Amino acid sequence: MGIRELQGYASFLMTILFVVALYGYIVYLYRSEKKGEKDYEKFGNIALDDEIDSTPINSSDPISDEKKERNK
């Protein structure tokens, strides 16, 4: 087995690994949007609605997030 053959196998395995990781990430995004954890439509509209007086996407207060962490 020469170096060329070894490089071919490594390239094929890395391609398969990256395809599986990509599909896993797509499924993760789809499930989190279905559960209502995140709304990726809002993130997609950032480029279209970039005025200075636009409402923030995440309107959560950092102080209330810290209180939620303590109460867990």
N, CA and C atoms as an extended XYZ file, in Angstrom:
216
Properties=species:S:1:pos:R:3:atomname:S:1:resname:S:1:resid:I:1 pbc="F F F"
N         0.867       -1.176        0.000 N   MET     1
C         0.000        0.000        0.000 CA  MET     1
C         0.906        1.230        0.000 C   MET     1
N         0.817        1.992       -1.062 N   GLY     2
C         1.638        3.186       -1.196 CA  GLY     2
C         0.970        4.386       -0.548 C   GLY     2
N         1.696        5.480       -0.546 N   ILE     3
C         1.196        6.711        0.067 CA  ILE     3
C        -0.020        7.251       -0.677 C   ILE     3
N        -0.048        7.069       -1.999 N   ARG     4
C        -1.188        7.538       -2.799 CA  ARG     4
C        -2.474        6.814       -2.403 C   ARG     4
N        -2.380        5.540       -2.209 N   GLU     5
C        -3.556        4.745       -1.833 CA  GLU     5
C        -4.020        5.130       -0.429 C   GLU     5
N        -3.073        5.325        0.455 N   LEU     6
C        -3.398        5.743        1.818 CA  LEU     6
C        -4.071        7.116        1.826 C   LEU     6
N        -3.576        8.036        1.013 N   GLN     7
C        -4.196        9.358        0.911 CA  GLN     7
C        -5.607        9.269        0.346 C   GLN     7
N        -5.815        8.368       -0.596 N   GLY     8
C        -7.150        8.181       -1.161 CA  GLY     8
C        -8.136        7.688       -0.130 C   GLY     8
N        -7.726        6.689        0.660 N   TYR     9
C        -8.602        6.180        1.716 CA  TYR     9
C        -8.891        7.254        2.771 C   TYR     9
N        -7.867        7.994        3.154 N   ALA    10
C        -8.045        9.046        4.160 CA  ALA    10
C        -8.982       10.131        3.642 C   ALA    10
N        -8.831       10.498        2.388 N   SER    11
C        -9.701       11.512        1.797 CA  SER    11
C       -11.148       11.038        1.764 C   SER    11
N       -11.360        9.802        1.392 N   PHE    12
C       -12.709        9.234        1.343 CA  PHE    12
C       -13.335        9.199        2.735 C   PHE    12
N       -12.576        8.754        3.727 N   LEU    13
C       -13.103        8.678        5.094 CA  LEU    13
C       -13.402       10.061        5.670 C   LEU    13
N       -12.544       11.030        5.386 N   MET    14
C       -12.801       12.388        5.875 CA  MET    14
C       -14.044       12.982        5.215 C   MET    14
N       -14.238       12.691        3.929 N   THR    15
C       -15.441       13.170        3.242 CA  THR    15
C       -16.690       12.584        3.872 C   THR    15
N       -16.670       11.297        4.136 N   ILE    16
C       -17.818       10.635        4.778 CA  ILE    16
C       -18.051       11.222        6.172 C   ILE    16
N       -16.982       11.458        6.919 N   LEU    17
C       -17.104       12.029        8.268 CA  LEU    17
C       -17.733       13.425        8.222 C   LEU    17
N       -17.286       14.251        7.294 N   PHE    18
C       -17.829       15.609        7.196 CA  PHE    18
C       -19.271       15.615        6.721 C   PHE    18
N       -19.640       14.706        5.842 N   VAL    19
C       -21.028       14.614        5.387 CA  VAL    19
C       -21.930       14.200        6.549 C   VAL    19
N       -21.507       13.230        7.336 N   VAL    20
C       -22.295       12.795        8.496 CA  VAL    20
C       -22.424       13.933        9.502 C   VAL    20
N       -21.334       14.669        9.745 N   ALA    21
C       -21.382       15.800       10.680 CA  ALA    21
C       -22.316       16.893       10.161 C   ALA    21
N       -22.276       17.166        8.874 N   LEU    22
C       -23.153       18.189        8.298 CA  LEU    22
C       -24.616       17.811        8.437 C   LEU    22
N       -24.950       16.566        8.097 N   TYR    23
C       -26.338       16.129        8.226 CA  TYR    23
C       -26.775       16.104        9.688 C   TYR    23
N       -25.879       15.746       10.589 N   GLY    24
C       -26.192       15.785       12.018 CA  GLY    24
C       -26.501       17.196       12.484 C   GLY    24
N       -25.728       18.159       12.013 N   TYR    25
C       -25.958       19.551       12.382 CA  TYR    25
C       -27.278       20.066       11.812 C   TYR    25
N       -27.595       19.665       10.582 N   ILE    26
C       -28.867       20.071        9.974 CA  ILE    26
C       -30.036       19.504       10.766 C   ILE    26
N       -29.947       18.253       11.181 N   VAL    27
C       -31.008       17.638       11.988 CA  VAL    27
C       -31.124       18.342       13.332 C   VAL    27
N       -29.986       18.695       13.939 N   TYR    28
C       -30.000       19.422       15.214 CA  TYR    28
C       -30.719       20.765       15.063 C   TYR    28
N       -30.400       21.508       14.005 N   LEU    29
C       -31.058       22.801       13.779 CA  LEU    29
C       -32.553       22.631       13.561 C   LEU    29
N       -32.931       21.635       12.788 N   TYR    30
C       -34.344       21.388       12.503 CA  TYR    30
C       -35.100       21.032       13.773 C   TYR    30
N       -34.523       20.160       14.596 N   ARG    31
C       -35.200       19.750       15.837 CA  ARG    31
C       -35.307       20.900       16.826 C   ARG    31
N       -34.261       21.698       16.966 N   SER    32
C       -34.322       22.801       17.928 CA  SER    32
C       -35.329       23.858       17.482 C   SER    32
N       -35.498       24.038       16.170 N   GLU    33
C       -36.502       24.984       15.696 CA  GLU    33
C       -37.909       24.425       15.897 C   GLU    33
N       -38.079       23.116       15.712 N   LYS    34
C       -39.386       22.489       15.916 CA  LYS    34
C       -39.802       22.532       17.375 C   LYS    34
N       -38.837       22.366       18.286 N   LYS    35
C       -39.128       22.392       19.721 CA  LYS    35
C       -39.432       23.804       20.209 C   LYS    35
N       -39.054       24.800       19.431 N   GLY    36
C       -39.282       26.182       19.821 CA  GLY    36
C       -38.157       26.782       20.626 C   GLY    36
N       -37.009       26.127       20.667 N   GLU    37
C       -35.878       26.651       21.428 CA  GLU    37
C       -35.279       27.886       20.761 C   GLU    37
N       -35.176       27.854       19.441 N   LYS    38
C       -34.635       28.992       18.692 CA  LYS    38
C       -35.459       29.184       17.437 C   LYS    38
N       -35.530       30.443       17.000 N   ASP    39
C       -36.223       30.758       15.760 CA  ASP    39
C       -35.193       31.284       14.780 C   ASP    39
N       -34.755       30.429       13.886 N   TYR    40
C       -33.692       30.788       12.964 CA  TYR    40
C       -34.179       31.713       11.858 C   TYR    40
N       -35.481       31.863       11.699 N   GLU    41
C       -36.013       32.835       10.737 CA  GLU    41
C       -35.618       34.249       11.161 C   GLU    41
N       -35.647       34.508       12.455 N   LYS    42
C       -35.264       35.831       12.957 CA  LYS    42
C       -33.796       36.121       12.655 C   LYS    42
N       -32.949       35.117       12.844 N   PHE    43
C       -31.528       35.309       12.571 CA  PHE    43
C       -31.288       35.534       11.091 C   PHE    43
N       -32.091       34.940       10.238 N   GLY    44
C       -31.941       35.119        8.805 CA  GLY    44
C       -32.335       36.499        8.337 C   GLY    44
N       -33.165       37.191        9.120 N   ASN    45
C       -33.626       38.521        8.740 CA  ASN    45
C       -32.721       39.646        9.250 C   ASN    45
N       -31.610       39.299        9.868 N   ILE    46
C       -30.699       40.325       10.401 CA  ILE    46
C       -30.192       41.228        9.279 C   ILE    46
N       -29.826       40.658        8.162 N   ALA    47
C       -29.267       41.449        7.061 CA  ALA    47
C       -30.319       42.363        6.437 C   ALA    47
N       -31.570       41.966        6.494 N   LEU    48
C       -32.626       42.780        5.888 CA  LEU    48
C       -33.098       43.900        6.796 C   LEU    48
N       -33.041       43.687        8.099 N   ASP    49
C       -33.540       44.664        9.065 CA  ASP    49
C       -32.384       45.071        9.971 C   ASP    49
N       -31.534       45.975        9.494 N   ASP    50
C       -30.355       46.355       10.264 CA  ASP    50
C       -30.340       47.848       10.622 C   ASP    50
N       -31.489       48.390       10.871 N   GLU    51
C       -31.572       49.791       11.278 CA  GLU    51
C       -31.139       49.938       12.732 C   GLU    51
N       -30.738       51.134       13.112 N   ILE    52
C       -30.273       51.384       14.473 CA  ILE    52
C       -31.406       51.280       15.487 C   ILE    52
N       -32.638       51.561       15.063 N   ASP    53
C       -33.764       51.516       15.994 CA  ASP    53
C       -34.554       50.209       15.897 C   ASP    53
N       -33.986       49.185       15.265 N   SER    54
C       -34.644       47.881       15.168 CA  SER    54
C       -34.664       47.198       16.531 C   SER    54
N       -35.655       46.362       16.729 N   THR    55
C       -35.728       45.622       17.993 CA  THR    55
C       -34.690       44.505       17.987 C   THR    55
N       -34.097       44.242       19.145 N   PRO    56
C       -33.105       43.168       19.222 CA  PRO    56
C       -33.752       41.799       18.980 C   PRO    56
N       -32.970       40.870       18.497 N   ILE    57
C       -33.484       39.518       18.257 CA  ILE    57
C       -33.701       38.802       19.573 C   ILE    57
N       -32.702       38.833       20.427 N   ASN    58
C       -32.829       38.239       21.755 CA  ASN    58
C       -33.121       39.356       22.735 C   ASN    58
N       -34.345       39.468       23.133 N   SER    59
C       -34.728       40.565       24.020 CA  SER    59
C       -34.684       40.153       25.480 C   SER    59
N       -33.869       39.167       25.814 N   SER    60
C       -33.782       38.727       27.201 CA  SER    60
C       -32.843       39.637       27.985 C   SER    60
N       -33.156       39.803       29.226 N   ASP    61
C       -32.357       40.627       30.123 CA  ASP    61
C       -31.262       39.751       30.731 C   ASP    61
N       -29.981       40.144       30.673 N   PRO    62
C       -28.917       39.294       31.212 CA  PRO    62
C       -29.056       39.048       32.708 C   PRO    62
N       -29.625       39.992       33.419 N   ILE    63
C       -29.792       39.815       34.862 CA  ILE    63
C       -30.814       38.710       35.134 C   ILE    63
N       -31.913       38.700       34.385 N   SER    64
C       -32.910       37.666       34.606 CA  SER    64
C       -32.375       36.293       34.209 C   SER    64
N       -31.463       36.229       33.240 N   ASP    65
C       -30.855       34.953       32.866 CA  ASP    65
C       -30.004       34.412       34.009 C   ASP    65
N       -29.292       35.309       34.713 N   GLU    66
C       -28.493       34.871       35.848 CA  GLU    66
C       -29.392       34.358       36.967 C   GLU    66
N       -30.519       34.981       37.181 N   LYS    67
C       -31.454       34.514       38.214 CA  LYS    67
C       -32.019       33.159       37.850 C   LYS    67
N       -32.283       32.924       36.579 N   LYS    68
C       -32.792       31.626       36.150 CA  LYS    68
C       -31.738       30.534       36.391 C   LYS    68
N       -30.463       30.871       36.166 N   GLU    69
C       -29.391       29.904       36.381 CA  GLU    69
C       -29.295       29.533       37.854 C   GLU    69
N       -29.458       30.494       38.738 N   ARG    70
C       -29.370       30.231       40.177 CA  ARG    70
C       -30.538       29.386       40.671 C   ARG    70
N       -31.714       29.561       40.082 N   ASN    71
C       -32.900       28.855       40.533 CA  ASN    71
C       -32.957       27.413       40.073 C   ASN    71
N       -32.085       27.000       39.195 N   LYS    72
C       -32.110       25.613       38.685 CA  LYS    72
C       -31.641       24.636       39.719 C   LYS    72
